[in-house]
């Protein structure tokens, strides 16, 4: 019976060797997952407790009804802190979401024009460019040449210069006009940063919301004042009769 030589045994692939240990967790080790003899302990309020055995740190965690969280695994010994790990994860998620919300992404909008564009169409396109620049976005302006228009590149250049001068209060020429095949391209950059534009947009939205919430209260007060009950004429006459003084006996009151 033939026996295979160990030299010709098949070795596992590189992918199999890499996946053998499973995915690496990015979360810190807590409580019983910490496998070191001693740790540098930080108290719940941030006070330095010092280097203590792991068993002592776990005992303090149970005493305070908190978790022992490894916050600096590369330190020698590792730094651990007593904290509510569930609350810590929740607050970290909130901070990460707020950071993503305030993060500014550079967006390049594109606007295409023709060299012989109609004045009304030009005003419409310019309005879109103004809106993009107010939002803090860059705008790529493309002039498309067709047929014999390709022999008149100065028409597109003058149109780009005109557009840049019309929106110079909101943006500047980031990339000068250049010919790209049948097209001529220019890039406008905003004076205002994306984060500033986002902050102003949020403030404007909050102001509009507050204005909408304040209007119903004013509208309710006005009809209430208009619908105030008026005293009937009969009650007014009765009150006037009660206020008159009766004449003494024997005197006659003649009607004029």
Secondary structure by P-SEA (a helix, b strand, c coil): cbbbbccccccccaaaaaaccccccccccccccccccccccccccccccccccaaaaaaaaaaacccccccccccccbbbbbcaaaaaaaaaaaaaaaaaaabbbbbbbbbbbcccccaaaaaaaaaaaaaaaaabbbbbbbbbbcccccccaaaaaaaaaaaaaaacccccccccccccccbbbbbbbbcccaaaaaaaaaaaaaaaaaaaaaaaaaaaaaaaaaacccccaaaaaaaaaaabbbbccccccccc
